[in-house]
Amino acid sequence: MLIESQEDVTTAVLAGLEGTPDARIREILQSLVRHLHGFIRETRLTEREFQQAVGHVIALGQKTTASHNEVMLACGTLGVSNLVALLNNGQGGTRPTQANNLGPFWREAAPHCKDGESLLRSPVAGPPLFFKGRVLDTEGRPVAGVEVDVWHSTPEGLYENQDPTQAEMNLRGVFTTLAEGTFSFRSVRPAGYPVPLDGPTGALIRATGRHNLRPAHLHFLLYKPGYKTIASQVYPADDPHLETDSQYGVTKALVVDYALHEDGPAPAPDVTGPWYSIAFDFTIEAGDARRPRAPITAKAMAA
Ligand SMILES: [Fe+2]
């Protein structure tokens, strides 16, 4: 069609997509165009703002490296990551779920660990943490043989991929649930951390006047054929940023009490001071097991 008005542009593009052979791709593209054009009309986007938006998308890509995923960070900052996680789990977004966004820091091929092993591969100062997890199906029955990836930041708030002083794969490990669906590991209690502000996502956060902190959390990825793979995060109930998470990740289903043990025997003889423990159950649904594409593939090198 020959375009005569601004309205005609949308009609023409939608018609142009009609011949897309794959029905799902056609549905996604037509919906994207309807919403994108609607957004431009609603905001009366100016030419200057359009050029700024193009520059922003370019910067997202240019900031992304093997050890940093700025695009995933931006998706979290706009709530997109967690919306996708909640919509696709908990029986299609109708029930609470332990699924949560994967975040930008999962790496494939972390070392496989024996039950109870430590995640520390180089020294990390901080209060000892002993985590006991259980994986159940939707009927409450234990699921054995689930591969559970665990990863988290140091109490200084850095993942090993961001920090050349940490050993390769520090604070990362893969555990396998035992007959009763249990797994356990030792680590140190993580702290909350600021998401990086030195890229376009930082500019976005600054423009909104929000803080860039995440509450402390442990990351999990649960995989077993026959069950829908879920990423998850577990947050401590006493964190001050649960309701203002810069990545909009915290859900009620994922807030736990860290039990503080001031005295009494710790689960390991080398622990002399206070230590923490967590007990947490994950539920997984029947479905397709598929590991996500890793948002990063390498560790940052020393400058
Ligand atoms: Fe994280």
Boltz pocket constraint, residues with backbone or C-beta under 6 A from the ligand:
constraints:
  - pocket:
      binder: B
      contacts: [[A, 103], [A, 105], [A, 217], [A, 219]]
      max_distance: 6.0
